[in-house]
């Protein structure tokens, strides 16, 4: 890529500066599993899956998604979270391989940002993502996998220009490769972030300018719940407000 060659030294310097000075928020507090439930979710990912930017798992992606699904189904929803800040897709795969998995109907992955930041070839990340799907199906009984696309990194306030633009371009390329990767595969889908999160990303982010805040997680969860209900063929008993 021409931009990488021409801007390489500047991008490298900016990346080091961001790593050195960025606000580091903790993963959301609270249990990493909610047992039982008529519908069960396995969530695998990085810091966004782990709830960085939210105080507690109940206001992070896992908690918000279980609430949204429970409203739609009228039934309790169980969930399990396998997520660690900083994980690339291959690292998330290793974490899943060593985890004791509960039965699940739905797999949700929130991965890709760290692959983009660390310049991991998309082919490597997507091969690991396929293995995550396979393990979830074989060991947990997952019937549907929804892979969340990378967020619009060109709108991340913590990133200076031109690093912000560069990562935005790389995230868009990753998402295009992800869409092509799952095309024609039954039981695998891609979720692109809701339009509001694409349009108003900065206002929905946490104080670190890199992760969603509670409002962002809530919007993300509602979009996931809608797609999961359709993908699993479940009737909706009540609409989200």
Secondary structure, DSSP 8 states (H G I E B T S, - for coil): -HHHHHHHHHHHHHHHHHHHHS------BS-SEE---SEEEEEEESHHHHTTTSSBGGGSHHHHHHHHHHHHHSS-EEEEEEE-TT--HHHHHHHHHHS-----SEEEEE--HHHHHTT--HHHHHHHHHHHHHHIIIII---EEEEE----GGG-TTS-TTHHHHHHHHHHHHHHHHHHHHTT-TTEEEE---HHHHHSTGGGB-TTSSSB-HHHHHHHHHHHHHHHHHHHT---SS---
